């Protein structure tokens, strides 16, 4: 029995989760840069409240509550309920496509 190797659990995250996280963080970085330069204001009234408290609050709320926790929940659901993976992956892809399309549309409208 001692000759058997125990393999550690493999950490695997779907590419859709990485893509959604990358898009969210790019959106966060662009928002912060534009707000600090005075070229933009936060359009989301809920996040605008946290921006009034300071940039640190805004960063924490947007990064943690709107990026890391939702993606962490998706990955937790994926591991916990394997039978729902196809539906969950479809939801992630639709969310990614929607977020990307709305982001591009917003950039085009703001600079158009």
C-alpha positions as CSV (number, residue, x, y, z in Angstrom):
1,X,0.0,0.0,0.0
2,X,2.9,2.4,0.7
3,X,4.0,2.2,-3.0
4,X,0.7,3.8,-4.2
5,X,1.0,7.5,-4.9
6,X,-1.9,9.8,-3.9
7,X,-2.6,12.3,-6.6
8,X,-3.6,15.8,-5.4
9,X,-6.9,17.1,-6.6
10,X,-6.5,18.9,-9.9
11,X,-7.6,22.4,-10.0
12,X,-9.5,23.0,-13.2
13,X,-11.4,26.1,-14.1
14,X,-13.4,26.5,-17.4
15,X,-12.0,28.9,-20.0
16,X,-15.3,30.7,-19.9
17,X,-14.7,31.6,-16.2
18,X,-11.2,32.9,-17.0
19,X,-12.5,34.9,-20.0
20,X,-15.3,36.4,-17.9
21,X,-12.9,37.2,-15.1
22,X,-10.4,38.8,-17.6
23,X,-13.2,40.9,-19.2
24,X,-14.5,42.0,-15.8
25,X,-11.0,43.0,-14.6
26,X,-10.3,44.8,-17.9
27,X,-13.6,46.7,-17.4
28,X,-12.6,47.5,-13.9
29,X,-9.2,48.8,-14.9
30,X,-10.6,50.9,-17.8
31,X,-13.3,52.3,-15.5
32,X,-10.7,53.3,-12.8
33,X,-8.4,54.9,-15.3
34,X,-11.1,56.9,-17.0
35,X,-12.6,58.0,-13.7
36,X,-9.2,59.1,-12.3
37,X,-8.5,61.0,-15.5
38,X,-11.9,62.8,-15.3
39,X,-13.0,61.5,-18.7
40,X,-15.8,59.3,-17.4
41,X,-18.2,58.8,-14.5
42,X,-19.6,55.6,-13.2
43,X,-22.8,54.9,-15.0
44,X,-24.1,52.3,-12.5
45,X,-25.8,54.1,-9.7
46,X,-25.2,51.3,-7.2
47,X,-21.5,51.3,-7.8
48,X,-21.5,55.1,-7.9
49,X,-22.4,55.1,-4.2
50,X,-19.3,53.2,-3.4
51,X,-17.2,55.5,-5.6
52,X,-18.5,58.4,-3.5
53,X,-16.9,56.6,-0.5
54,X,-13.6,56.4,-2.3
55,X,-11.8,54.5,-5.0
56,X,-10.8,51.8,-2.6
57,X,-14.4,50.9,-1.8
58,X,-15.3,51.0,-5.4
59,X,-12.4,48.6,-6.3
60,X,-13.2,46.2,-3.5
61,X,-16.9,46.1,-4.2
62,X,-16.6,45.7,-8.0
63,X,-13.7,43.2,-7.9
64,X,-14.8,41.0,-5.0
65,X,-18.6,41.2,-5.2
66,X,-19.0,41.4,-9.0
67,X,-16.0,39.4,-10.3
68,X,-14.5,36.9,-7.9
69,X,-17.6,35.8,-5.9
70,X,-19.9,35.1,-8.9
71,X,-17.2,33.2,-10.8
72,X,-16.3,31.3,-7.6
73,X,-20.0,30.4,-7.2
74,X,-20.1,29.2,-10.8
75,X,-17.1,27.0,-10.3
76,X,-18.5,25.7,-7.0
77,X,-21.8,24.8,-8.6
78,X,-19.9,23.1,-11.5
79,X,-18.0,20.9,-9.0
80,X,-21.0,20.2,-6.8
81,X,-23.6,19.4,-9.5
82,X,-21.9,17.6,-12.4
83,X,-25.2,16.9,-14.1
84,X,-25.8,20.7,-14.6
85,X,-22.5,21.4,-16.3
86,X,-23.9,21.7,-19.8
87,X,-26.5,24.2,-18.8
88,X,-24.0,26.1,-16.6
89,X,-21.5,26.3,-19.5
90,X,-24.2,27.6,-21.8
91,X,-25.2,30.3,-19.2
92,X,-21.5,31.3,-18.9
93,X,-21.1,31.6,-22.6
94,X,-24.3,33.7,-23.0
95,X,-23.2,35.9,-20.1
96,X,-19.7,36.3,-21.6
97,X,-21.1,37.2,-25.1
98,X,-23.6,39.6,-23.6
99,X,-21.0,41.3,-21.4
100,X,-18.6,41.6,-24.3
101,X,-21.3,43.0,-26.6
102,X,-22.5,45.5,-24.1
103,X,-19.0,46.6,-23.3
104,X,-18.1,47.1,-26.9
105,X,-21.4,48.9,-27.5
106,X,-20.8,51.2,-24.5
107,X,-17.3,52.0,-25.6
108,X,-18.5,52.8,-29.2
109,X,-21.4,55.0,-27.9
110,X,-19.2,56.8,-25.5
111,X,-16.6,57.5,-28.2
112,X,-18.9,57.8,-31.2
